């Protein structure tokens, strides 16, 4: 049997010889392109995962804050319902108004609660003998001094004015809650002896109400203080 010799066209051979490196270069380029694209995708995915982790951490912190606020609200609402005959819906509204106002002014919410109980027994629209109004019984002159805007007939505005007044008094008396409460009741522009002589009965009422609030709440007592001397601020400063 005769063997046939296959002859390759020299021109085609040159073409093949030229194409092989080009094809190799293209394959190598494609390979590195895929690697680079995959690396970019991995970096993008890592960045997205980091964003998701940050978001989840923030959500967890928010949920923890919500839980803390809810726990505080339950304690305050429970006390209001035990010590007052107002409607449960009003108790809820008063609870969150007190919490919000105390947080905004960095006041001890349970001190504000004790003042509201002493002043109005938690009746939002209470009116005093000389025209004081609201949960914490604010006079018109005090309201105008403490509020740039607002409605003296709206209980939320008088609550804010009263909280502002307590902040002013706590600053004035260097954090001494006893003197601040005496000033809240009797007016701060007196000698210390005269201030305590007039304000002492009021301070004792608030003190009894505050003691009743913290008596069965160990967490409240440990964080805000068992007595009134330095329990005005929310951070115990």
C-alpha positions in Angstrom: 0.0 0.0 0.0 1.4 3.3 -1.0 1.8 6.0 1.7 0.6 9.4 0.6 2.6 12.3 1.9 0.5 15.3 3.0 2.0 18.5 2.0 1.1 21.7 3.8 1.0 24.9 1.9 3.8 27.2 3.2 1.5 30.2 3.2 -1.0 28.5 5.4 1.8 27.3 7.6 2.9 30.9 8.1 -0.6 32.0 8.8 -1.0 29.3 11.4 2.4 30.2 12.9 1.3 33.8 13.2 -2.1 33.0 14.6 -1.0 30.7 17.4 0.7 33.5 19.5 -2.2 35.8 18.8 -4.7 33.2 20.0 -2.6 32.5 23.0 -2.4 36.3 23.8 -6.2 36.5 23.4 -6.7 33.5 25.7 -4.4 35.0 28.3 -6.1 38.4 28.0 -9.5 36.8 28.4 -8.3 34.8 31.4 -6.9 37.9 33.1 -10.0 39.8 32.2 -12.2 37.2 33.8 -9.9 37.2 36.9 -10.1 41.0 37.1 -13.9 41.1 36.7 -14.3 38.4 39.3 -12.1 40.3 41.7 -14.1 43.5 41.1 -17.3 41.5 41.7 -15.9 40.1 44.9 -14.8 43.5 46.1 -18.3 44.9 45.3 -19.9 42.0 47.0 -17.6 42.5 50.1 -18.5 46.2 50.2 -22.2 45.4 50.0 -21.9 42.8 52.7 -20.1 45.4 54.9 -23.0 47.8 54.2 -25.5 45.1 55.1 -23.6 44.3 58.3 -23.5 48.0 59.3 -27.2 48.4 58.6 -28.1 45.3 60.7 -25.9 46.7 63.5 -27.8 50.0 63.4 -31.1 48.2 63.3 -30.1 46.1 66.3 -29.1 49.2 68.2 -32.4 50.9 67.3 -34.4 47.8 68.4 -32.5 47.8 71.7 -33.3 51.5 72.2 -37.0 50.8 71.4 -37.0 48.0 74.0 -35.5 50.3 76.6 -38.0 53.0 75.9 -40.8 50.5 76.0 -39.6 49.1 79.4 -39.4 52.7 80.8 -42.9 53.5 79.4 -44.4 50.4 81.0 -43.0 51.3 84.4 -44.3 54.9 84.1 -47.7 53.9 82.7 -48.1 51.3 85.5 -47.5 53.9 88.1 -49.9 56.4 86.5 -52.6 53.8 86.3 -52.1 52.9 90.0 -52.1 56.5 91.2 -54.7 58.1 89.0 -58.2 57.5 87.6 -57.5 58.9 84.2 -58.5 56.9 81.1 -55.9 54.3 79.9 -55.5 56.0 76.6 -54.7 59.3 78.4 -52.3 57.4 80.6 -50.4 56.2 77.5 -50.4 59.7 76.0 -49.1 61.2 79.2 -46.5 58.5 79.6 -44.9 59.1 76.3 -45.1 62.9 76.6 -43.2 62.7 79.9 -40.6 60.3 78.4 -40.1 62.4 75.3 -39.9 65.7 77.3 -37.5 64.2 79.9 -35.2 62.8 77.2 -35.2 66.0 75.2 -34.1 68.0 78.3 -31.9 65.3 79.8 -34.1 65.1 82.9 -34.8 62.2 85.1 -38.2 61.0 83.7 -39.2 59.7 87.1 -38.6 63.0 88.7 -40.8 64.6 86.1 -43.3 61.9 86.8 -43.2 62.7 90.5 -43.7 66.4 89.9 -46.7 65.7 87.6 -48.3 63.5 90.3 -47.7 66.1 92.9 -49.0 69.0 90.8 -51.9 67.6 88.9 -52.4 63.8 89.7 -51.7 63.4 86.0 -54.7 65.4 84.8 -53.5 67.1 81.6 -55.9 70.0 81.7 -55.7 70.8 85.5 -55.9 74.5 86.4 -54.5 75.8 89.7 -55.7 78.4 92.1 -53.6 81.2 90.5 -54.0 80.1 86.9 -51.3 77.4 86.7 -52.0 75.0 83.9 -51.1 71.5 82.8 -49.5 68.4 84.2 -46.8 70.3 86.0 -48.8 73.4 86.8 -46.9 76.2 85.1 -47.8 79.9 85.6 -48.3 82.2 82.6 -45.2 84.3 83.5 -43.0 81.2 83.8 -44.4 79.9 80.5 -43.5 83.1 78.7 -40.1 83.1 80.2 -39.4 79.5 79.3 -41.0 79.2 75.8 -40.3 81.3 72.7 -43.4 79.9 71.1 -46.3 77.7 72.2 -49.8 77.7 73.5 -50.3 78.3 77.2 -53.6 76.3 77.0 -52.0 73.2 75.5 -50.8 70.7 78.0 -47.9 69.5 76.0 -46.5 73.1 75.8 -46.9 73.7 79.5 -45.2 70.4 80.2 -42.2 71.5 78.0 -42.2 74.9 79.8 -42.1 73.1 83.2 -39.3 70.9 82.1 -37.4 73.9 80.8 -37.9 75.6 84.1 -36.5 72.5 86.0 -33.5 72.5 83.7 -33.0 76.2 84.5 -33.3 75.6 88.3 -31.0 72.6 88.3 -28.4 74.6 86.5 -28.9 77.5 88.9 -28.6 75.3 92.0 -25.7 73.3 90.6 -27.6 70.0 90.3 -29.2 70.1 93.8 -32.6 68.7 93.1 -34.0 69.7 96.6 -33.2 73.4 96.1 -34.4 73.2 92.4 -37.8 71.8 93.6 -38.1 74.4 96.3 -37.4 77.0 93.7 -40.0 75.5 91.4 -42.6 75.8 94.1 -41.6 79.0 95.9 -39.6 80.9 93.2 -35.8 80.9 93.2 -35.2 84.5 94.0 -35.0 84.1 97.8 -32.4 83.4 100.4 -31.7 79.6 100.8 -33.2 79.6 104.3 -36.4 81.4 103.1 -36.6 79.2 100.0 -36.5 76.0 102.0 -38.9 77.3 104.6 -41.5 78.0 102.0 -40.8 75.1 99.6 -40.1 72.3 102.1 -43.7 71.0 102.3 -43.8 70.8 98.5 -40.4 69.1 98.3 -41.5 66.5 100.8 -44.6 65.7 98.7 -42.5 65.2 95.6 -40.0 63.2 97.6 -42.7 60.8 98.8 -44.0 60.4 95.3 -40.5 59.8 93.9 -39.8 57.2 96.7 -43.0 55.4 95.9 -42.0 55.2 92.2 -38.5 53.8 92.8 -39.4 51.6 95.7 -40.3 48.6 93.6 -38.0 49.4 90.6 -34.5 48.5 91.5 -33.2 49.4 88.0 -34.7 52.9 88.3 -33.2 53.4 91.8 -29.7 52.2 90.8 -29.6 54.3 87.6 -31.4 57.6 88.7 -30.9 57.5 92.5 -33.0 56.5 95.5 -33.3 60.0 96.8 -33.9 63.5 95.3 -30.6 65.2 96.2 -28.9 64.5 92.9 -31.5 62.7 90.9 -32.5 65.6 88.6 -30.5 64.7 85.6 -31.0 61.6 83.5 -27.2 60.9 83.5 -26.8 61.4 87.3 -24.3 64.2 86.8 
